[in-house]
Amino acid sequence: MDYWIEKARPEHIPEMIEFWKKIDGLGLGRSDEPWALEIMLAHNPDSCLIAWHGDTMIGTVLGGFDGRRGMIYHLAVLPSWRRCKLGKVLLERCLAVLQQRGAAKVNLFVYRDNSGARSFYEELGWVLREDIQAYSWDYMVSLEKTLTKSG
């Protein structure tokens, strides 16, 4: 099975979103709107990758770097291409770029019920953090609450 990998570009965004909608265990949110993904690609042009088989998208990974830590988003591979090491290849290429940019550590989120992803990362040596909890701030929700109270 042959494939090729290239950097994700803004014109790929609509197809990436449709691809992710087909992947079980991958959640989409406001930060996956096209305008937000364009910003992600502009800030991280070398660590956002797509794998192709012919003209079919078969895998993706988005790697972000904030100047201190790296973050992996949407490492996704079509089920028919799993167990071919494609996910590992995408992840390793992304991690190499993040390391070159200066990331001393890289984090990622996995849904608790996504046992396949959890096994994948654990087999590669990723460590499940038991000592912290993740919190989020959603500007849109905060703005909606403010507008509701004042309106």
N, C-alpha and C positions, 0 to 999 in steps of 0.2 A: 504494500500500500504506500503510495507516494503522496506527499503533500509538500506545501511550501508555506513559509511564514513571512509576513510583512508587517510593517508598522501600520497601525490603524490610522485612518485619515477621516476627516469630517464627512466625506461622501459615503463612508462605510456605516455611519451611525444608524440610519434607518434599518439596514439589514442586521446590524448588531442587536438592536432592540428586539426585532422579530426573532432572531436566533435565541436570545436569552429567554423569551417568553415560552420557548419549547423545552427548556431545561428544567427538569424537576429539581427542587431544592435550592433554586436561585431566586431570590426576591428582587423585585424592582421597586424603586421609590422615586421620590421627586428628583433626586440627584441623577436619575437616569433619563431625565428629559433631554432632548437633543441639545438645547442651549448649554446645559450643565456638562454634558459629555464633550461638547466642543471646547469648553474651558479645560476640562481634564486632559484632552489630547494636546491642547496648546501648551499646557504646563509640563506635560510628561510625554513628549513625542516619541521617545525611544523605548519607553517601557510599557506601551500599550500595543499589544500584538494580536494579529489574527492569523489563524492557520486555514489554509484552503486546500481542497482537493478539486482540481479543475476550477470551476467557477462556484463551487459550493463551500460555504463557510462551515468549517468543522470544529473550530475551537477559538477561544479568545482568552485574553488575560489583560487586565488593566493594572498597571503599577503606578502608584502615586508616591511622591516624595515631598515632604514639607520642610526640608532642610535639616531635619533631625532623624526622623524615622520614615521607613517605607511602609506602604500599605498595599495589600493585594486585594483587588476587587474582581469579581466575575471571571475567575478561572473556570471555564466551562468547555466541555468537549461533548460532541454528539455521542449518544450511547453506543452507536455502531463503531466508534473510533476509540472507545475506552479500552484499556488493557493493551494499548499499542505504544504506551509511553509518551503519547502526545501531550497529555497534561503535564507530565514531568518536564518535557522539553520546553513547553511554553513557560512554565514556572521558572525553570533554571535560567532561561534567556532573560526573563524579566528581572529576576533577582540579581543577575550579573550587572545589569544596567543600574539598578538601585544601589548596589554596592559601589560601582564606579562613581556615582553621584554623591556618595558619602554616607549612605544609610548604614548605621551600625547595627540596627535591629529592624526587623520587618514583622508586621502584624497582619492578621486577617480575621474576618468574622465567618463563622460557619453556624448555620441553624442547628440547634441541639438535635433535632430529629433527622438530620442529614447524615446518616451513618456511613454512607459511601464516601462522602467528602471527609468526614472525620477520620476514617480508616486510611484514606489516601494520604492525608497530611501526616498522620502519626507514623505511617510506614516510611515516610521520607524524613522523619526525625523532628518534626514540629512538635512543640510542647503545648499541651492544653494548660492554660493558666487557670488555676483554682483560687488564686489569691486576690483577684480583682473582679470587678463587675464593670460592664460597659454602660455608660450613660450617653444619651443623645440630646441635642438641642435642635429643635426644628423651627427655623425662623418663620416659616409659613404658618405653622400652628400658633406660634406666639403672636404673630401679627393678626391672625383671625380672632384670637381671644381678646386682644387689645381693641380691635374694631368693634367686636360684639359688645364689650363693656361700655365703650364711648358712644355707641350709636343707638 
